[in-house]
């Protein structure tokens, strides 16, 4: 293994020399050149991509292929002695696709003015589309009313968006997507989510591969999203955009304070710069985005963390503040002295945003062309995000009157990469790439665990009968660091009708995670302290238990897993119309951790140290082999059919795999143990698709798909011991799921002279998985050898029907109006009624929330002066101010109504009585009247922003 790491380090050093475009991040142009009069093929014609060193010469059949073309719009020129030059402008090249471009040359002097024509910006029918891939260009992103790439992904057929905003492709979990940046995987193995994000202004193209993607991609069960970043061009460019605004809504109930408009509450600044440093040799590109969102959910600072109340009878005997339970509540019993007999809260009543966020993203690259066939590219991305924990969800509203002392979630990531591209011939190129990715996540109220602002848990008191906190601080703390060193080699060769791809990749990780709940003890004897002890003068200090365990106070681990992968891919272009993709991928995973195959035997015998990992063994290395095949063939001159099939593997989130890795727990609880020996999750997928052009600029695409997923990881409850009276939870490959669906897409592209373009995507989908509730009914009894019955239920993020649409009216360089919208069925939930009302236990996820819909709009006006362009625009999210229900009460199925309002009218009687008697420090009566009208259960209200941009 030492030799392997030395090789990996040497490879990275070689890549870092002043030496890219990656397989998976570039496209191909191919076609035929013929004589205009005789229609005969012309061999020896020089075809080149203007502004680059890329080109090819036609063979004896007049055919040519140009590899390694960066995505975007290009101009391609064909020239031949005795013929006029012929140039085609605005040819759209997309990553992983072949753009077909044929030339017909007229006889004449090559020195005459070239014949210049406008080409198709994007082929209507992708004849080489054998797998479902949607490519979205930077121009399309710029036109639409979006501020994040996730919004673009969520518009694609086969994709659903959960109520929390997470993306799901083909019925898979949100962490089943592989995110790649210029072809290199940027997923964080801890939770299989992105280590870094990317801003929209840094992206040249985003491609979304759903379902059966090629063997070039791995570590994903549902889809692949690849970002291709922009490079600096031959001219200096600069752009800046700023827009600001606030939520403008009539829904003052339940959105407290929404009628107070702050024009700078939500603002965003974007900037880009790029161009040559040394013309035709060295260029650069940089982008930056700063985003501030002041939120739309507000609270009132009635209480501060040190105000946690105490009922009067809770004071020790002899304390003058002691009284009866009906006396006014005493706030700040440890903050105030014994002489203060009133005990009012110390909050100032100021309005505080509860779901604010701040983020910024910086990206830059340098491209060095050493010669016509060699190129080096260095890229760096920095991503930083800060927001309160649970910001925006329903549980956040517990802090409505005590907004301070909450945990802040801070995440920052760095991405460094070096790419070396060499094209020894027009039909072959290879890339060598190294990258280093770091991600750091913290969740804590204060940076230092010994910060005096941390308070013991007895400060965390809630108003009687409610969940509204009156004091205390969040005591949970987490610090996680992940580092990934990776290297990848890819080669692409065109030989006759075959386009071969082959590659090798390694990813070496380090995952260091620490999390615990802070407790407080007496510094003398390290015993716990109650509020009575504190009132009697007993001291307390923060304390971190260093006993690791699934159910104990401290969880920590530091592991260094390793991944290897290799693939072979052959794209066969039969008869220039039938496309066959054959691929084979191999993956290897070493968890570099231990597991205990005899955990039940150990757990049955009490251990004084609660340690049940004595029989642990090194986890086995995992080997995965995944074949993939897909084919596309024409049925008409404007129609193709495709079929694809493949096997796919993905590791489980290592946060689950490494949970409680040292097997620490107590027999009087139900500890949870991870399992480093679980198998990778695997799926088999099938797909059948049709593309058909209806007119020159209108097409329909229909896709049917099926996905079978096995070995989903799940923490199974196991009953152990001679009498089956001991229980623990162990991570296993128990769960199963399947997804089947059909999607229909209509595309109306903008024709020459037209201003209108649009898309409509409809997806019908059923995504089911094994039930996971009720937990107490799901177990495996080792004594009887019986496993409880299970069956399939809808996933919590499943949506049966989803319709998304985009619409754009555009007069280039003059004005643009665009809109995006959706209509979708609600997500499932499990009904639950009090047993005294309805003695029924409902099946998990057997009902659905209400239908959701939304429309966003953007209108922009452009002004030009010399080489400079200005614009003014307005962007409105949720134009119709719809209150979509994103979380509902199980007993009503609605977001703002709970059956307890009728069933238990005396729920707040004690608190109402106190308010009526005028006791100090209490909330308004209206807060109890509308207690269940939690705005965190609803989607964002209307957001209006005005902005301006400047570019040259």
Secondary structure, 3 states (H helix, E strand, C coil): CHHHHHHHHHHHHHHCCCCCCCCCCEEEEEEEEEECCCCCECCCCEEEECCCCCEEECCCCCEEEEEEEECEEEEEEEECCCECCEEEEEEEECCCCEEECCEEECECCCCCCCEEEECCCCCCCCCCCCCCEEEEEHHHHHHCCCCCHHHHHHCCCCEEECCCCCEEECCCCHHHEEEEECCEECEECCCCEECCCCCHHHEEEEEEEECCCCCCCCCCCCEEEEEEECCCCCCCEEEEEEEEEEECCCCCCCCCCCCCCCCCCEEEEEEEEEEEEECCCEEEEEEEEEEEECCCCEEECCCCHHHCEECHHHCCCCCCCCCCCCCCCEECCCCCCCCCCCCCCCCCCCEEECCCEEEEEEEEEEEEEEECCEEEEEEEEEEEEEEECCCCCHHHHHHCCCCCCCCEEEEEEEEEEEEEEEEEECCEEEEEEEEEEEEEEEEECCCCCCCCCCCCHHHCCECCCCCCECCCCCCEEEEEEEEEEEEEEEEEEEECCEEEEEEEEEEEEEEEEEEEECEEECCCCCCECCHHHHHCCCCCEEECCCCECCCCCEEEEEECCEEEEEEEEEEEEECCCEEEEEEEEEEEEECCCEEECCHHHHHCCCCCCCECCCCEEECCCEEEEEEEEEEEEEEECCEEEEEEEEEEEECCCHHHHCCCCCCECCCCCCCEECCCCCCCEEEEEEEEEEEEEEECCEEEEEEEEEEEEEEEEEEEEEEECCCCCEEEEEEEEEEEEEEEEEEEEEEECCCCCCCEEEEEEEEEEEEEEECCCCHHHCCEECCCCEECCCCEEECCCCCCEEEEEEEEEEECCCEEEEEEEEEECCCEECCCCCCCCCCCCCCCCCEECCCEEEEEEEEEEEEEECCEEEEEEEEEECCCCCCCECCCCCCCCCCCCCCHHHHCCCCCHHHHHHHHCCCCCCCCHHHHHCCCCCHHHECCCCEEEEEEEEEC
